[in-house]
Amino acid sequence: MLKVENLNVWFGHAPDRVDAVKQASFHVAEGESFGLVGESGSGKSTILRAIAGLIDTWSGRIEVAGRPLNARRRDLAFYKTVQMVFQDPYASLHPRHSVDAVLSETLRLQGMDDIDRRIARLLDDVGLGRGFRFRYPHQLSGGQRQRVAIARALAAEPRLLLLDEPTSALDVSVQAEILNLLSDLRAEHGLTYVMVSHDLAVVGHMCDRLAVMQGGSIVETMNVDALRQGTASQDYTRQLIAASRGYARA
């Protein structure tokens, strides 16, 4: 479903140019859930934004469903295949647009018909129900806002979802609900996920394989069983795993 080869992403121009991602390569099979982990500033979210077409200063090769992508995305077919869910549900929804307006606009932009039926189904899919249709973001909790953001992403009926730390801005009590919803949606709709997270427990729960990033580079790719068993091959990955388990008593 996704192939990334020798991806470089940068910001600015010499001599002030910042190389945010360097020679990153990985692939994601159809139906797989793939994680990108690492400390803040390691380039995880930058890779997602390059795939989504939100950054055009990159080189290398990105293929989605066998189709190579250009730096600028202008075709509707791409956005019917790939959608993104952002980290902050408070910032990703327009404060003056109701849930109905958000979903209606998205469906119309995707050329969908039968808008009323589709909105009702999307709200049911994300566990909100039709009573939320005409509410505004300020009338919703953080978890409910993120459910709306997920519904908006699903409106295009995509095959690949890019998830940029979709639970990190939520209360701990709500995080598990959203992660379980995403797992159910993946199974129900046959979706492929690429998930960015700094939380190895989240990646261990959600993903089949993962790539570990440090300083803009992928230092190791491993399956989730190796993550759970702590059998990493790189020192940096072992340090991340140890840190995620907390401090050991002396």
Buried (B, 14 or more C-beta within 10 A) or exposed (E): BBBBEEBBBBEEEEEEEEBBBBBBBBBBEEBBBBBBBBBEEBBBBBBBBBBBBEBEBBEBEBBBBEEEBEEEBEEEEBBBBBBBBBBBBBEBBEEEBBBBBBBBBBBEEBEBEEBEEBBBEBBEBBBBEEEBBEBBBEEBEBBBBBBBBBBBBBBBEBBBBBBBBBBBBBEEEBBEBBBEBBBEBBEEEEBBBBBBBBBBBBBBBBBBBBBBBBBBBBBBBBEBEBBEEEEBEEEBBBEBBEEBEEEEEE
